[in-house]
Amino acid sequence: MIKLNYTIEGSGETLVFIHGLSDNLLYWEFLASNLKKDFQVLRFDLRGHGQTELGEDEISIGTYVQDLHNLLCDLDIDRFNLVGFSLGGAVALDFAVRYPQRVSSLVLMSCFYKADSHLENIFNQLKDALKVSFNEFYDEILPMVLCPYVIEDNKSELEMLKEMASQSANTQAYIRAIDACLGFDIEDKLSDIDVSTLILAGKYDDMTRLDSQEELHDKIKNSRLIVFDDVRHNLLIGKNNEKILDILKKEFK
């Protein structure tokens, strides 16, 4: 058992947000602060991320799923909508496969359902960088998640974020998270998912590439795909924050 850090705000239909690798629940701050007016919004830190303990258990995507399931049981939340980004999207997918009766809908942002050869290479690059330092990892992953113009226009802010993140980063937790991703593959179970599923993808994403997002769309029968043409892996950038907020409001109305 571990202590899971979470925050729950608002009232109404429940939305559960799951962040990505090396992020924490603050990743969703913009969406949560606007959606809590009309919904109950639950955010939490994955193991070893933010203020959640890492623990001693071997970690798989299923471990993160069970952590979330335990939290939802403790909070007496029976049915909800799941929103996941990247690693969080994989957790959301796996949760929907394991506990289909509890999931009302899925929103998958820059998601993956298995570590194919392309993604495996990227994960191994990131793991090698983490073995050096968090700063090495940050410099490695930044051009994968942001377009060059975003990096160029926000150099000082991004350097400040790196410095702040390095103070609390748990590189061992991130390495174990990557290992969990490398062992993840639910391709043969995607046809079992029958809830409404919205897939959001970046046209220039070189991590979870657009062709893999299109394959995910093809494999989940009740799904829709929206492609953002000005971003890479991280979709919540600039004007897309407002776009995605509007999309979610319509999705959950």
C-alpha positions, 0 to 999 in steps of 0.5 A: 500500500502506498499513499497516493497524492490526489485532488478532487474539485467540483461536483457533478459527473466525474472526470479522472485525469491521468498525467504522463511520464515525469509529469504530475497532477499539475499538468491538468491545471488549466483544464481542471480549473475550468471544468470543475465549474460543471464537473467533479474533477479528480487528478492524482500523481502516479507512483513516484511522480509528484507527491506520490510514493514510489513503493517497493512493488514491481511496476507495470501499467497494471500497477498504476491501474490498480492504484487508481482503482483503489483510490476510486473505491476509497472515494466511492466513485463508481462510474466516471470518464477517463482522460489520459495523456501519453503514459496516462493514456496507456493507463486509461486504456488498460483500466477500460479493459480491466474494469469496463463497467466503471468507465463511461468514456475515454479521452486519449491524448498522444496515447499508445497501446503497445511499445512498437519498435519505434517507441521502444527505441525512444523509451530506451533513449530516454532511459539511458538519459535518465541514468545520467541525470534528470537534466539529460532526460529533459534535454532529450525529451524536450524536442520530442514533445514540443515543436522547434518554434515553441522551444525557441520562443520559450527558452528562458521559461523552459530552462526555469522549468527544468531547474524546478523539476530537477529539484524533485524529480525521481529518476528511479521512478521514471526509469521504472515507468519506462520499463512498465511502458516497454512491457505494455501491449494490449493490442489484442484487447482493444476490440473489447472496448466499446465505450465512446472514445475520443483520440487526440493526436499531434500531426507532428508527434514523433513519439506516438506517431500519427499512424499509430494513432490512426491504428488505435482509432481503427482498432477501437470501434466506437472511437473518433480521431481529432488531429492537431496540425501544429503540435508534436507530443504535448497537445496542451500548448498555447491556443490548443488549451482552449480548443481542447477545453471546448472539445471536452466540454462538448464531449462530457455535456 
